[in-house]
Amino acid sequence: MSNDLSTAARGETTAAAPSEARAASNGADALIRTLADNGVTACFANPGTSEMQFVAALDREPRMSAVLCLFEGVATGAADGYGRMADRPAATLLHLGAGYANGGANLHNARRARTPVVNVVGDHATYHRAYDTPLSSDIAGWAAPNSAWVRSADHADRVGPLAAEAVTASLGPPGGCATLILPADSAWNATAVRGRALAPSSPVAPDAERIAEVAAGLRGAKAAGLLIGGRACRARGLAAAARLAAAGVRVWTETFVARQRRGAGIFAPARLAYFGEVAHDELADLDTLVLVEAQAPAAFFAYPDKPSALWPEGCRIEMLAGVDEAGDVALEMLADLLEAPPAGPVACAAAPPAPQGDLFPQSAGAAIARHLPHDAIISDDAVTAGMPIFLQTASAAPHDWLMLTGGAIGQGIPLAIGAAVACPDRKVVSLNGDGAAMYTVQGLWTIAREQLDVTVVVFANGAYKILNVEFGRTGSGRPGPAARRLLDLGRPTIAWTTLAESLGVPATRCETAEAFDAAFASAMGRRGPRLIEAVMSPPPQRVGA
């Protein structure tokens, strides 16, 4: 019979038991050693039964450091933060398809950021799959949308070579998530096969002929703009973009980029507005828009009677460098062809005065700008508070800003964990809306356990404020009682200081600008975990409202 589940058909007579494989190197050993040989030395883990061989193998590979996360979305977001800052992948260890699904939102963000991540997803033993037990699922099907590469290591001898392939695939081009499915018997069966260390990949060299064509088009343009993303938002790309700005080309970054270098002495391009109608107005007079590791701009959502495309009718769209190309090098080549000045405008150091009075995003931003240490890393999931703070910190000490590339909130705390593990000598600040922070609040426990130098700021306004804004923008009118219950976070009010302290993170509550300024200065002056609850003042009532 085709569905015969006899012992011979199941292959159970040939499957090595864990105890028999323990003395020799097994598939889990091959996996971890191969990852370490290829520079993957951090693993953010939420393991289960099917991953126990991997957990045991950690004791036999000192190069691999494992960090326990209490929710898979924390593990995947941490791997994203690590990859953005280290420019090499971390591994995640996830329990079957359900575990992968729990981590899916932050893997979506990682895919949009093109972050190198190697997901190791445990699976049932190959011969056990036929039983369709409760945790059985189509792991490859779930992983495919967020992964550039998906494979299942259905034999122990395939584990090491596939692990090496996964690292290579994650680095690209264009880079992103690679998912290796590890059946339990492939992990425990003996093998002497290890994947070889592979040379790291590099971005594709720019097309010189295409750059010459773009340069010719810009010479004839009346109003030209650049929209940059990816590595073009690092220091080298920004310096080249500044030269083009000095030559008369307007420069924007995409609204959300994976990592941007910012601060005093660094070119500060405009950031394309989040709201589509505002972005459309920003671009309205352009006749040429050049894309550098960026997509043609479109509204984040569809709205009644509003366009999706944000560039003006008749505007010519030119691609200088795609997402798999070295956009920073392409910008330098373009600036040289256009004989742009050798340097362009940069932000000047300008500490704002100490904020006073009610606590708004602008006053919080002033405090952050005043006290942010040199070379800090900011993980931004602050939602409606984020843009005012971003604008206030343009002239702060030089720092890296990590953004919500995929729009799936709940990234701020996990991303900060990964950045802190990748860069233990740098202060990390996590900016969070209160609704966003609750998605992955379990990350506070990991920050405390690992004693990471992370300051978490929660902007507590007691509502999904962005949804209150969008309710009206979608033409839904004014929310009634039932709608309001889905848009506010009150009843009960979240006690952030109590919650943080219960998870091991010292916490402070601030209700005024002066209190926040003092609390943030204190947190920046010491190492270790800290949470600041910034209780937002209600916006002033407009006259006649």
N, C-alpha and C positions, 0 to 999 in steps of 0.2 A: 504494500500500500504506500502511496506517495506521502502520507502523513504518519508513517510508522515511527514511533518514538521508542523503539527497543534500545537496549543498552548499546548494541553494536552500531545502530544508526546514529545514536547520539554521540558516539565517539568517546564515551566515558571510560572505556578500557584503556585509551591511549592518553588521557589527560593526566598530567602529573599533578599529584596533590601538593599543596603548599609545603608540607613537611619534607617531601622528597626533593624539592627544588631549593630548599633553604641553604644547603651547604654550598651549592654552586652559585655562580652569578646568574641572576634571572632577568626576565624582561624589564622589571622595574629598575634594577641596577643599570641595565643597558640604557634605559631612557634617561635616568638622572645623570649618569656619567656623560652621555652624549650631549645633553643640554649644557652641562658645565663646560665640556670641551669647546662648545660653540658660544661661550660667553653668557649663557643664561644661568645666573647664580642666585636669583631671587624667585621664590614661589609664594603666591598668596593663595591660601588653601582653605577649603571647607569640605573635608573628606567624609566619606561614608564607608560602608563595608567593602564595596568593590574597589576602593582605593587603598586598602590597608597594606598591600605589598609596596606601593609607592611610599607610604608613610614609613614603613620599616626600612626601606632602602635609604631614606634620608640619614639614618644613623651611620651608613657606610660611605657617604659622600660628603666630606666636610666643606666642599666648595659651595654647596647649595644651602641657602638660608631660607627657612620656611616661616611664614607669618600666618598665624591663625586668624581668620575673619569669621564672625558669627553669622554672616549672611553672604550668600554668593554675590549679590550686587556690590558688596563692599570689596570682595576679592577681585572682581573684574574691573571695578573702577580704580582700585589701587594699582592693578597691572597697567591700566591706561596711564595713570599719573607717572608711574615708574618709567614706562617706555617713552613718554613725551620728554622727560628730563634726561634720561640716560642714553637715548637714541639707540637702544638695544632692547630686546624683549625681556620681560619677566614672564614666568609661567603662572598659570592658574591651575588649581586642582579642584575639579568640580565633580559632584556625585551624580552620575547618570544624567538622563535627559532633563529630569525635573530640576536638578541643580543647575544645569546649563540655562534652563529657562529662567530661573530666579536671577541669574546674572545677566540676562539678555539686554536689559535697558542700557546698562553701562557698556556692554560690548557694542551696542548700536552707536553710542557716543564715540567709542574707540575707533570703530570703522570709519565714521565721518571724519575723525581726526587723522586717519591713516596711521594709527599708532601700532608699532610692532608688539604683538601679544601672542604667546603660545598657550592655547588652552589644552589642558590634558583632562579629558572627560572619561571617568571610569565607566565601564559597561559590564553587564553580566558576562560570565564565561561563555565562550562561543557555543558550547553544547547546551547551555542553560537557556539560550534565547528562545528555543522552540516552545518553552512552557508558557510564555506570555504572562509572566508574573506581574504583580501590581506596578513595579517601577520600570517595566519594559516600555520603551518608546523609540521613535525614529530619531535618534540623536543626530545623525547626519542631516536629516531633513530640517531639524530645528537649527542646526549650526550654520547651514549653507547661507542664509541671507546676510549674516554678519561676518562671514569668513571668506578670505581669499583662497583658502586651501582647506580641504577636509579629507581626512583619510582614517581608516580603521586598521589597526595593527592586529590582524587576526592570527598571527603566529609570532611566537617570541622572537624568532630570528629577524622579523621585520620591524621590531620596535625601534632599535637603534637607528637604522637607516632612515626610517620615517621621521624620527625625532630631528635628525639633521635637516631633512627636507622641510620640516615645519619651521625651523628657525630661518632658513633661507627664504621661504615663502613669506614669512612675517615681515622680513626686511625689504621685500619687494625687489624692483619697483612694481606697483606703486606702494607696496607695504600694507600692513593691516593685520587682522587676526588670522591665525592659523589654528585649526582645531584637530588634535590627534585623539582619536577614540581608542581607549585602552581596555580591551576585554580582560577580565580578571585572570583567566588562564594564561593569556599572553604575558601578564605581569609576573605570575608565579612560576611559569615553566622555565627550565634552565636554558641558557643561551650563552654562547661565547661571542656573539656578533655585536659589535658596537658601530654606531654611525661615525663616520670620519668628520673631523672638524673642517668646515667649509669656509672659504674666503668670504668676508662680508661683502654685500652688494653695495653699490653706490648709485645715486640718481643718474638717469640717462642724460648724456651731454646734450645741451641745447642744439637746435637745428640752426646753423649759421645763416642758411639761405632764408629761412622763415623770419629770422630776426631782422635781416636786411630788408625784407618786404614790409615788416611792421614799421621799421624806421622810416622807410619811404612814405608810408601812409601817414605817419605822424607829422612829417614835414609839410604835408599838404592839408593837415587838419586845421580847422578853425578853433575848435574847442575839444581837447583830448583829455581823457582820463585813464588812470590805471586802477585796476581792482586786483589786489594781491592777497594771497593766502599761503598756507603751507610754510615751507622753509624760507620763502621770500619775506616772511615776517620776523625772521631772526636778524641778528645784528648786521650781517653782511648784506642781506637783501635790502634792509631798511636804509643802509648807507647809500646803496646804488639808487634806490627809489628817491632818496633825498636829492641826489644829483638831478634826477629827471624833474622833480618838483621845482628845483632852481631854474630849470630850462623852460618852465611854463606849463608842465603837465600836472594836472590835479591828481592826487593820489588818495585812494581809500583802501582800507582793509575790508575783507569780508566781515560781516557782523559778528560771527563767531569763528575764531581761528584757534588752532590747537595750542600754539605757544607764540607769544609776542614779546620781544624785548622792548622795554619801555623805560622812561625816566630821564633825568637830566643828562644832557649830552647826546641824546638819541633822537633821531627823527620821529616825529609823532604824526603819522598820517591821520586823516579823518577816518572814523569808523562808520561804515555804512549803517544807516538807521535801521532799527528793528521794524518799526511800523512801515508798511509798504508805501503808503502815500507820501510819507516824509522822505523815504529813500528815492521815490520817483521824482520828487521835486528837486532833490540834491543832484540828480543826474540829468535834469530836464534839458539843459542847454548843450549837452555833448553831441558831437557828430561822430566821435570815435571813442570806443572803450576797449582798452587792451587788458586781457585777462592773463594773470601770472599765477599759476597753481590755484586757480579760482574758477568757480562756475559763473555763468551768466546770471546776473542777479534776478531773483524772483521773490515775490511775497511769501512769507512763511506759511500763510494760510490763504485760502480763497475767501473772499468777502463779497456780499451782494453788490453788484454794480461797480466793482473795483478791479483794475487789471491785475493779472498775475505777473507778467513781465514788467520789470521796473525800468528798463532803458527806454529812451524816447523813440518814437517812430522815426525811421530813417537813420538811426545811429548805427554805424558800422561796428560790429564786434570782431575783434582780432584776438587770436590766441598766440601769445608770446611763448608760454611754456605750460605744458599740461601738468597734471598732478604727479606724473611719473618722471618729470624732468627737473633739472636743477634750476629753479626759478631765480635764485640769487645770482647765479652765474649769467643767466639770460639777461637780467636787469643790468648787470655790469656791461655786458656786450652792447646792449641797446644804448646805454648812456654814452659809451665810447663812440658808437656810430653817429649819434646825434651831437657829438662834441659838447656834451653837457659840462657844466662847471665841475671841478674836481671834488667839491663838497657842497652839501646843501644845508638847509635849515635844521636845527636841532632844538630840543626843549632846553630851556635854561633852568637852573636850580632856583626854585622859588618856594620856600616853605610858607604855607598859609598861616595866618594868625590863629591863635588858639580859639577854637569854637566855643560859643557861649549860648546858653538858653536851651530851647527845645531841641530834642534829638531827632534830626532828619537825616536822610542819606547823605546830603551835602555836608552836614557838620561831621558825620562819621567819616566821610571821605577826607575832610580836612585833617582830622586827627590821624588817620592812617598815613596821609602824605607827610605829616610832620614827623612821625616816629618810625616809619618803615625803615629797617636797616638795609645797608648796601647788599645787593645780590639776593634779596628775599625772593620767594616764590609765592604768588597769589593764585589760589584755586577759587574761581568765581562761579558760584551757583546762587548768587544773591537775587536773581530775578529782577523785580522792579527797582531794588536799591542798587543794582550793579552798575548801571550806566552813570548815574551821578558820581559814584565813587571812582569809576574809571576815569572820568573827566577830571576829577579833583587831583588824581595822582599822576597826571602826565609829567609833572616836574619833580616827582619824588626821587629818592635815591634809585639808581638803576636796579631793575628787577625784571623777573619773567612773570607774565600773566597767562594763566591757563583758562580757556573758555569752554563753554558748554556747547561743543561742536554739533551734537546731534539733537539738542533741545530736550533730552530726557532728563528732567530734574532728579536730584538725588545723587549727583556726581561730586558735589563739593567736598564732603568729608573723605570719601574713598580716594579721590584724586590726590588730596593732600597727603594721605597715608603713603601712597606710592611715591610721590615726589620726595617726601621726607626720608624714605628708605633709600631712594636713589641718590639723594644729596644730603647726607646726614650733617654736613657742616653748614647748611643754609637754613635760615628761618623760613618756615612755611606758614602762610596765613590762609585760612579757609573761610570764605565769605558765603553765607547761606541765608536764603529766606527760611522762615520757620516751617512752612509747608514742605519745602525741598529737603530740609535737614531731617525731617521725620521719616523720609523714605529710607535712609541708611544711617539712622542714629546709632545702630550697633557699632559703627566704626569708632565711636568714642572709646569703647572698651579696648579696641586694638591699639588706639593711640596711647591709652594709659598703660596697657600691658607692655608695649614696646618702648615706652618712655620717649616717644617721638617729639621733636621740637616743633610742635604744631599748635598754633593759636586758632581756635574755631570761634568765629563771630556769627551769632544768629540774630538776624534782624526780625524782631518779634512784632508783627503788626496784627497778629491774631486772625489772619485771613489769607486765602489764596488771592492776593491782591491783583496779580496779573489776570486772573479769570474774571474778577470784577470789571477790569478794564475791557477785556475781550467780550464780555457779555453784551455790552452796549455796541461795540464795534461790529459785531455780527448781525446787528439789527434785531436783537432779542428784546429790546426795550429796557424797562427797569425791573430788576428781580423782585419777585414776590416772596412770601414767607417760605414756600418750599424751595425755591431757587436759592434764597439766602442761606439756607441750612447746608447747601452743598458748596458754598463759596467762603464761609467763615470757619475759623478754627477755635471758636470759643465754646464754652459750656461742655466740657471743662476747659479752663485755660491751661496750657502746657506750662509746667513749672520747670523751666530749662535748667536752672541752677541745681535743683534737687535731682533732676534726671541725670545731668552730667556727673554730679558727685557720686550718684549711685553706681555709675560706670567707671569711677576712678579718676575723673578729670576735675581738678579744682575749677570753680566757676564764680563769676561775678555778675551781678545784675546792675545795669546802668539805665537811668531814666532821663538823664540830662546830657547835654553835649560836654559839659565840664567833666562829669563822671566818666563818660566814655573815653575822653582824651586821656585822663589819668589812668584808667584801666588798661588801655591799649599801650600806653607808654610803659607801664609796669610789665606787661606781658612781653613786650619787645626787649626789655632789659634783662630777662632771665630765660634760661633754657627750660624745655619741658612742656608738657601738655597744659593747656589753659582753655577755658571757654568763657566768652563774654556774651551775655544776653543783652542785646541793645534794644530796649523797649522803644519802639518808634512812636513819636508824638503824632497825633492825628493832624492831617493837613489843615492849614488855615481855611476857614470858610470864606468862600468868595462873596463879595457884596451882592445881595439880591438872590443868593442861592437858596 
